Amino acid sequence: MTVTITLIGGPTALIEIDGFRLLTDPTFDAPGAYQLPHVKLEKLVGPAVTAETIGEVDAVLLSHDQHSDNLDHSGREFLKKARRVLTTEAGAKRLGGKVKAWRPGTSPN
């Protein structure tokens, strides 16, 4: 078995296992500020690898979509190209499309 993990930055990593490509929490925006209801988040460093460089992935594992430090604007665009997106039930409802809920204690189908 061949396993490669590439840290992109922040929560974003590309995990490759025998050709299967899994991306975690896509964040590809350039540095900048994100104003949330109760706090302002500021990204100081851009990603080590661009979304275009990553290319196709088999799946995206999204821990949550509520905060831009786990899913930024470019990351949302990336989700549209992913074959499969797995996240929380609430996140799947908010994001819609091909995003699938992965409930605690279950295996994704």
C-alpha positions in Angstrom: 0.0 0.0 0.0 1.3 3.4 -1.0 0.2 6.4 1.2 1.1 10.0 0.5 -0.1 13.0 2.5 0.4 16.6 1.1 -0.3 19.4 3.5 -1.8 22.3 1.6 -2.2 24.6 4.5 -4.5 25.1 7.5 -7.0 22.1 7.6 -6.4 21.2 3.9 -4.5 18.1 3.0 -4.4 15.7 0.1 -4.3 12.1 1.2 -3.5 9.6 -1.5 -3.9 5.9 -0.9 -3.1 3.5 -3.8 -4.4 6.0 -6.3 -7.5 7.0 -4.3 -7.4 10.8 -3.7 -9.1 12.3 -0.6 -9.0 16.1 0.1 -9.8 17.5 3.5 -11.5 20.8 4.2 -10.6 22.7 1.0 -9.2 26.2 1.6 -7.6 27.7 -1.5 -8.2 31.5 -1.1 -5.4 34.0 -1.1 -4.7 35.7 2.3 -7.6 37.9 3.4 -10.2 38.6 6.1 -13.6 36.8 6.6 -16.1 38.5 8.8 -18.3 36.0 10.6 -21.3 37.1 12.9 -19.2 37.3 16.1 -15.6 37.2 15.0 -13.3 38.2 12.1 -11.0 35.5 10.8 -7.8 36.5 9.0 -5.9 34.2 6.7 -2.3 35.3 6.7 -0.8 32.7 4.2 -2.1 31.3 1.0 -2.2 27.6 0.2 1.1 25.8 -0.7 -0.6 24.2 -3.7 -3.4 25.6 -5.8 -6.8 24.0 -6.5 -5.8 23.7 -10.2 -2.6 21.9 -9.2 -4.6 19.4 -7.1 -6.7 18.4 -10.1 -9.4 15.7 -9.7 -10.1 14.1 -6.4 -12.2 11.0 -5.6 -13.7 12.6 -2.5 -13.7 15.6 -0.2 -14.0 15.1 3.5 -15.5 18.4 4.9 -15.5 18.6 8.7 -17.9 21.6 8.6 -19.0 24.4 6.3 -19.9 27.1 8.7 -16.4 28.7 8.9 -14.3 30.0 6.1 -11.2 28.6 7.7 -12.5 25.1 6.9 -14.3 26.0 3.6 -13.5 29.3 1.9 -14.8 30.8 -1.4 -12.3 28.8 -3.6 -13.0 25.7 -1.6 -16.7 26.0 -2.3 -15.9 26.2 -6.0 -13.7 23.1 -5.7 -16.6 21.1 -4.2 -18.5 21.5 -7.5 -15.7 19.5 -9.3 -15.3 16.8 -6.7 -16.8 13.4 -7.5 -18.0 13.0 -3.9 -18.3 15.3 -0.9 -18.9 13.9 2.6 -19.8 16.2 5.5 -22.3 16.6 8.4 -26.0 16.2 8.0 -26.6 19.9 8.6 -23.8 20.8 6.1 -25.2 18.6 3.4 -28.5 20.3 3.8 -26.9 23.8 3.5 -24.6 22.9 0.6 -27.0 20.7 -1.4 -26.1 19.2 -4.7 -24.0 16.1 -4.6 -22.9 16.7 -1.0 -23.7 13.7 1.1 -24.2 13.5 4.9 -22.0 11.2 6.9 -23.7 10.6 10.2 -21.6 9.7 13.3 -21.2 6.0 13.8 -21.9 5.1 10.2 -19.9 4.3 7.0 -20.4 6.4 3.9 -22.3 4.7 1.1 
